[in-house]
Amino acid sequence: MAADKAGVNIDRLFSVKGKKALVTGGSSGLGLIMAETLLKSGVRVYIASRKQEKCDVALAYLERHGDCAAVAADMTVPEDRARLIETIQKRESGGLDILVNNAGANWGAAIEDYSDEAFAKVMNTNVNAVFSLTREVLPLLELAGSGRDPSRVVNIGSMDGLQVPIVQRVPTFAYSASKAALHHLTRTLAVELGPRNVTVNAMAPGFFQSKMADYVIREYGEDIRSDCPLGRIGDPEEIAGTLLYLVSRAGSYTNAAILPVDGGTHASKGHRPWMEQ
Ligand SMILES: NC(=O)c1ccc[n+]([C@@H]2O[C@H](COP(=O)([O-])OP(=O)(O)OC[C@H]3O[C@@H](n4cnc5c(N)ncnc54)[C@H](OP(=O)(O)O)[C@@H]3O)[C@@H](O)[C@H]2O)c1
């Protein structure tokens, strides 16, 4: 009753119909889930990933759900980003409402075998390219954003950026450092861009089935489940719902947040029920 008087418009709260979005790494895993979620919500979606064939396969699937375009482009390559942005600019005179920086890379190896090249590649994909793309897309984001409905940047971080990774048998030095850096970059950008009607938030997912996570989930599933208070990995709809919150009216006053989507794993590390100790 009180909420109705305050004017909560339930129909509008999670609606994103008519918005325009770019999802990097939208050809598989979490990116594909988020692209599908936005399309089913009436958003025009652009996806970008390096391999033409993966883009083609994803596009054939996504087109069934709405208006989608795919651009084969490597987010670490300036010319590729420029070509992607030009494609969007040509069609979207009103700008871009949503940028999901999801493309990411990982590398696991013992410290003795962890090369500088591998470390740099992970940092370059997960941090440098996110910063560069966000800077370059900013004019389009500013065009679409307004005071009560800012444009949204959603960075896909990781619970590994909140804590030392739980699956220590596969050391991922650069990955966890890159995700911690991405979380902090999120906060810095949020403070800088808020006054320009652009919010910047991050999700910090736990384990979800994907090409990147398949091996670890298969080999260390027991560790993963036992470290999670909910005793399981995440479901696609749990990423979809978090994204919809962040990019809709419901999330328009949320800025500089790092939202764990990990069943509480980041808070429980090392904890065991006392009777088992
Ligand atoms: N799955 C999980 O459990 C989990 C947990 C926490 C965080 N995350 C994060 O979620 C994001 C998505 O990962 P995922 O698990 O869904 O993995 P995935 O299935 O391997 O997807 C990664 C996507 O990124 C694209 N990509 C990689 N490098 C790129 C680049 N330089 N430029 C453009 N696109 C690029 C890949 O396509 P191409 O090969 O065609 O480039 C692919 O579409 C990552 O940032 C990851 O760190 C995942």
The ligand as an SDF file (V2000), in Angstrom:
LIG
                    3D

 48 52  0  0  0  0  0  0  0  0999 V2000
   32.2880  -18.9350  -16.1090 N   0  0  0  0  0  0  0  0  0  0  0  0
   32.6590  -18.6000  -14.8940 C   0  0  0  0  0  0  0  0  0  0  0  0
   32.5920  -19.4170  -13.9610 O   0  0  0  0  0  0  0  0  0  0  0  0
   33.1440  -17.1990  -14.6150 C   0  0  0  0  0  0  0  0  0  0  0  0
   33.3170  -16.8320  -13.2700 C   0  0  0  0  0  0  0  0  0  0  0  0
   33.7420  -15.5360  -12.9800 C   0  0  0  0  0  0  0  0  0  0  0  0
   33.9710  -14.6410  -14.0020 C   0  0  0  0  0  0  0  0  0  0  0  0
   33.8070  -15.0280  -15.3090 N   0  0  0  0  0  0  0  0  0  0  0  0
   34.0750  -14.0200  -16.3540 C   0  0  0  0  0  0  0  0  0  0  0  0
   33.0220  -14.0270  -17.2970 O   0  0  0  0  0  0  0  0  0  0  0  0
   33.5100  -13.5630  -18.5500 C   0  0  0  0  0  0  0  0  0  0  0  0
   33.0690  -14.5340  -19.6390 C   0  0  0  0  0  0  0  0  0  0  0  0
   33.7180  -15.7700  -19.4430 O   0  0  0  0  0  0  0  0  0  0  0  0
   33.0540  -17.1840  -19.7480 P   0  0  0  0  0  0  0  0  0  0  0  0
   33.2050  -18.0310  -18.5440 O   0  0  0  0  0  0  0  0  0  0  0  0
   31.7010  -17.0030  -20.3220 O   0  0  0  0  0  0  0  0  0  0  0  0
   34.0860  -17.7430  -20.8270 O   0  0  0  0  0  0  0  0  0  0  0  0
   33.9570  -18.1720  -22.3550 P   0  0  0  0  0  0  0  0  0  0  0  0
   32.7760  -19.0500  -22.5860 O   0  0  0  0  0  0  0  0  0  0  0  0
   35.3010  -18.6830  -22.7100 O   0  0  0  0  0  0  0  0  0  0  0  0
   33.6760  -16.7890  -23.1060 O   0  0  0  0  0  0  0  0  0  0  0  0
   34.6480  -15.8110  -23.3200 C   0  0  0  0  0  0  0  0  0  0  0  0
   34.1680  -14.9320  -24.4570 C   0  0  0  0  0  0  0  0  0  0  0  0
   35.0740  -13.8500  -24.6490 O   0  0  0  0  0  0  0  0  0  0  0  0
   35.4830  -13.8090  -26.0220 C   0  0  0  0  0  0  0  0  0  0  0  0
   36.8240  -13.2240  -26.0370 N   0  0  0  0  0  0  0  0  0  0  0  0
   37.9420  -13.6620  -25.4240 C   0  0  0  0  0  0  0  0  0  0  0  0
   38.9570  -12.8150  -25.6550 N   0  0  0  0  0  0  0  0  0  0  0  0
   38.4730  -11.8180  -26.4150 C   0  0  0  0  0  0  0  0  0  0  0  0
   39.0260  -10.6460  -26.9880 C   0  0  0  0  0  0  0  0  0  0  0  0
   40.3200  -10.3270  -26.8200 N   0  0  0  0  0  0  0  0  0  0  0  0
   38.2260   -9.8480  -27.7340 N   0  0  0  0  0  0  0  0  0  0  0  0
   36.9290  -10.1500  -27.9320 C   0  0  0  0  0  0  0  0  0  0  0  0
   36.3400  -11.2260  -27.4050 N   0  0  0  0  0  0  0  0  0  0  0  0
   37.1080  -12.0660  -26.6720 C   0  0  0  0  0  0  0  0  0  0  0  0
   35.3700  -15.2540  -26.5150 C   0  0  0  0  0  0  0  0  0  0  0  0
   35.1550  -15.3920  -27.9140 O   0  0  0  0  0  0  0  0  0  0  0  0
   36.3790  -15.5270  -28.9840 P   0  0  0  0  0  0  0  0  0  0  0  0
   37.1600  -16.7400  -28.6150 O   0  0  0  0  0  0  0  0  0  0  0  0
   35.6710  -15.6290  -30.3200 O   0  0  0  0  0  0  0  0  0  0  0  0
   37.1450  -14.2630  -28.8680 O   0  0  0  0  0  0  0  0  0  0  0  0
   34.0820  -15.6680  -25.7950 C   0  0  0  0  0  0  0  0  0  0  0  0
   32.9530  -15.1810  -26.4880 O   0  0  0  0  0  0  0  0  0  0  0  0
   35.0250  -13.4360  -18.4100 C   0  0  0  0  0  0  0  0  0  0  0  0
   35.3780  -12.0870  -18.1770 O   0  0  0  0  0  0  0  0  0  0  0  0
   35.3240  -14.2860  -17.1800 C   0  0  0  0  0  0  0  0  0  0  0  0
   36.4940  -13.8820  -16.5340 O   0  0  0  0  0  0  0  0  0  0  0  0
   33.4010  -16.2830  -15.6410 C   0  0  0  0  0  0  0  0  0  0  0  0
  1  2  1  0
  2  3  2  0
  2  4  1  0
  4  5  1  0
  4 48  2  0
  5  6  2  0
  6  7  1  0
  7  8  2  0
  8  9  1  0
  8 48  1  0
  9 10  1  0
  9 46  1  0
 10 11  1  0
 11 12  1  0
 11 44  1  0
 12 13  1  0
 13 14  1  0
 14 15  2  0
 14 16  1  0
 14 17  1  0
 17 18  1  0
 18 19  2  0
 18 20  1  0
 18 21  1  0
 21 22  1  0
 22 23  1  0
 23 24  1  0
 23 42  1  0
 24 25  1  0
 25 26  1  0
 25 36  1  0
 26 27  1  0
 26 35  1  0
 27 28  2  0
 28 29  1  0
 29 30  1  0
 29 35  2  0
 30 31  1  0
 30 32  2  0
 32 33  1  0
 33 34  2  0
 34 35  1  0
 36 37  1  0
 36 42  1  0
 37 38  1  0
 38 39  2  0
 38 40  1  0
 38 41  1  0
 42 43  1  0
 44 45  1  0
 44 46  1  0
 46 47  1  0
M  CHG  2   8   1  16  -1
M  END
$$$$
